[in-house]
Amino acid sequence: MSQTKPEQGLTNARILLDKRPVGWVDESCFLIEDCAEPSCGPQDVLVQAVWLSLDPYLRGRMNEGASYAPGFELGKPMVSRVVGRILQSKNPRFNEGDYVWGFLDWARRSVVSRGEGLHRIDPTLGRPSLAISALGMPGLTAWVGAIELGRPLPGDTVYISSAAGAVGQLAGQFAKRAGARVVGSAGSDEKVDFALAKCGFDAAFNYKTRNMDDALRELCPRGIDVYFDNVGGSTLEAALRHANVGARFPICGMISEYNAVDEPGIKGMQAMFAKRIVMTGLLVSDHLHKLPAYQARVAPWFRNGEMYFHEDIVQGLERAPPALIGMMKGEAIGKRLVQIVAE
Amino acid sequence: MSQTKPEQGLTNARILLDKRPVGWVDESCFLIEDCAEPSCGPQDVLVQAVWLSLDPYLRGRMNEGASYAPGFELGKPMVSRVVGRILQSKNPRFNEGDYVWGFLDWARRSVVSRGEGLHRIDPTLGRPSLAISALGMPGLTAWVGAIELGRPLPGDTVYISSAAGAVGQLAGQFAKRAGARVVGSAGSDEKVDFALAKCGFDAAFNYKTRNMDDALRELCPRGIDVYFDNVGGSTLEAALRHANVGARFPICGMISEYNAVDEPGIKGMQAMFAKRIVMTGLLVSDHLHKLPAYQARVAPWFRNGEMYFHEDIVQGLERAPPALIGMMKGEAIGKRLVQIVAE
């Protein structure tokens, strides 16, 4: 492709989708290219990317064909949520130096036509990266799933898979604030320690080294009232087996299946009516109108140190592809971000 | 077993669970025996069984171990909902000649200790058999599933599997009253004709002779807003594929899996979050407090001929086992009842 050839005088860099993955993503799916420094037309805004968010849903967008979000085009840049600083503004809504977030290309610098889709970040709420993490969509996902859909009562048992993930770490802490007993599972002892020590989970286990039924029987002795599903697959099946009558299952993702070429299907769905389970699919994009109220509610909890949020930071735009691949394979703890430049 | 030997002077008859089924039920699971005529102690009530209800959930109760309802005991009578006439009452709450319903043994006549668990049938509501069919639990299941959980809006597309079954025939008519377009599937052309001609479905197809995806694409051109699941399996998978964003899936049963020794699992559950589906398990026993209001609401619709309800009647207690087996295999249209004696 022509984009592969660096040309003289180009100083920007961006990352394109070069090949659609089949099964697991590998680095051959991406192409890093030098590109022309973007120039700012009337009403436009030039943004310096600072933080780039890596999220499991990006895997789906790399596929051919539409899912709940349109797929990325081959030969075009990858796009995700980015926090950036305004370098140049020809738009009265934005000032140089402002921090903003939006869905931007994976590029060092981007021009945003008329500033459309950019959101100013309120600096009083916290550090800028929170706008795409704890105070942004991952945080709102955790809130809506754990609280609004999960509806935990004091004393309920809330089980959270991917407990040490971007969303899971917050879902557990929100459920704790609602008075629930919170149990998590994760894929390494380090993640289990993180959930217990940093996020205040009451119990957690490593699903790679423990039998899931044994662990749930031991750690959820009164059964599961809320299962916050981030992974699907055999974890969802185990939660169906250990659910109580009337359990709520917010379904926020099924990362175990995103890379599966031949998915096995979920067994034990008869528990749905035998236990009158309510399973509710959640896409945070339906809930964006709640973001200001969410931020106002929870920002003080982070500022005051009442809640913990871990960012797993990878340095450098060029490391975004391996960092995304690694996250899909479970290597990140907390919210994975790529830092493009210093704040 | 001792019960197998008819003894002189015995005039009653009952049907016992003699063997637990593995996979499909067959007649060797049952034993018909003569038994002593029950005698009525103080406060007791002697009931002549008239109508006996055959329902898919009975299959689950024939298994070892608890499900949502306790299992039947080996060597003990089968139990289901029965409409009966009081032959003798030593209890002031019941009079001879009253029609009642309750969970009774599969027997011609039963004594009910203190009349506990018997419900008098209001003769003004309709014919007595309706108390265990359209005005009883199958009817309430259809109402709660199609209306309360399905929440169809005028113009929504409601898809109902087992459309010609006891519940499906009513679910479709209730959804029509709410202004929805109603599409059904069933396992024979005769059932499809029944759903269209008698129950007013807008469209219906035979899932045994048509490709489900083709049929749903053609008959639900605007997608599925409510899927009333009675069967699970590949039908549920197809509904997930054709569901609209925000679809409601009341899950009332999964008859396709009750006799399965090795269930395959439900594929395509990623649609849950991609389409923000709400899947809600329904057991009518949670909703019994609604029965009087339900009966008052819908009884006039049946009396006035605004709604249709088909009873598929098999004559004779001794034919209850083959009638249950046949129902599980799909041979019944509408609500299958066994008539024990004339009304």
Interface residues (C-beta under 8 A of the other chain):
Chain A: G60 S67 Y68 G232 L236 V245 I251 C252 G253 M254 E257 E263 P264 G265 I266 K267 G268 M269 Q270 A271 M272 F273 A274 K275 R276 I277 V278 M279 T280 G281 L282 L283 D286
Chain B: S67 Y68 G232 L236 V245 I251 C252 G253 M254 E257 E263 P264 G265 I266 K267 G268 M269 Q270 A271 M272 F273 A274 K275 R276 I277 V278 M279 T280 G281 L282 L283 D286
